[in-house]
Amino acid sequence: MPKLCLILGDQLSLSLSALQMLDKDSDHIMLAELYTESHYVKHNKLKIALIFSAMRHFAQQLREAGYHVEYYAYENTKDQFSSFTDAVKHQLTQHSYTQLICTEPGEYRVNKEMQSWHHDLALDILIEPDNRFFFSLTQMHSWFAERKVPRMEHFYQFARKQTGLLMEDNKPLGGRFNFDKENRHAWQANTPLPPTLEHQQDKITQEVLNLVEQEFSDFPGKLERFNFAVTRQQALAALAHFISHKLPQFGQFQDALSDKNNTLFHSLIASYINIGLLLPQEVCQAAIEAYQDEKAPLNAVEGFVRQILGWREYVRGLYWYAGESYKEKNALNATTPLPSWFWTSKTQMRCVSQAISHSLDDAYAHHIQRLMIIGNFSLLAGLDVKQVCDWYLAVYIDAFEWVELPNTLGMALYADDGLLASKPYAASANYINKMGDHCASCRYNPKLVTGAKACPFNALYWDFIQRHESKFAHNPRMALMVKQWQKKDVSDQKAIVQWATSLIEKLDQV
């Protein structure tokens, strides 16, 4: 009798561990588009379309490679199956199987369901480790368990040494592990932007776009903006385009903000890695080869490799090490409801409006927009942690809980009390004005703290410091700002707090 292999929508790789366990001539593969997976948050239509189209193309690729594939399309499952368990049980009625094989899922939610199969299904269950990362979950758990303060920079150095990437004689190329100080240039408006890569849409993608528009009409996202790779071949073309046209200037402008363009020199390939169309090892190697061929500077290549080898692996390890209760953390007691403009982008703050409109319409914003614009405002205003995390998970095309939750709850909101970040990433309007040109088109003045024309970031920043004064006074990276607050005249402090309070009370109008 054959074995059955379940492949999830973010596991679309021929090198997947579960696939390696199959006999192509006898075993079966199943993929399923499920209502529950597309509705547990209000996912961006572009994200749903990408995953459904990529799944259908991957099924086609598997069939062309000689595999027997059972595919459950959304049209046939939305009223029939409420979970992967339902889909698997149905498939078990269609054939007799000796074993169900899976690759471990990326999220606790799905892992809990899979673990129940050991007791609920009458066949052998084999869940293989996910081999699409540099490090296994076992390795990551050991690394975190051995450290009282498990910082990403320490992991990154460990990862460089373990993999040998950008290393020579066990020393980092260029004499440093981190070239971040060279990668913080403000946006220069006269810098020529790279060309856009257009991905052709075939019949499969067009059918998916029509389906998503019909079934998810009230979800965020503009499907006319769909320009994503849905096959391995297209994803490789996107990687090559980044290496040739963007990587050389990616480093210096990776933190920059532009009112005219929200992608700049960013790669736009995170979603392809996260669903399996690209592998992190080949992505890093492509960047390193560009450096070796003198087509990209070391600071750019190191900064890019750090995002993949360092940050991506680290947040996955932290997600699984911290446990399922991590999502319940709220160290700063942030409970202010999400303003309505998080779903409309209709705020008068130009930087926030731009970042949110691109997030909603294009399912994309780069890391500074996510962290220092939207995340920073959410932190300063004390927005409800769960609502913010659910919003990030919903709107971004590359968002899966294992990568989204630590980035949002830990990095942006400091809700884990410093497990991930050594300080809150809080900043006033000065940072935003320095890194980009949004302020020039904004009704608010970045230099004013209170009053109708004052940028809300300023009063909210000082009010944030005041609200958590006792906690931050003992943080080496925040103590200076606490002292600056304490040096202000009492009358100034009172005016700032009153103005910040009024802003929070009318956030929908800001």
Summary of the structure (lengths in Angstrom):
residues: 510
radius of gyration: 23.6
end to end distance: 63.7
largest distance: 80.1
contacts: 1666
relative contact order: 0.10
helix: 55%
strand: 6%
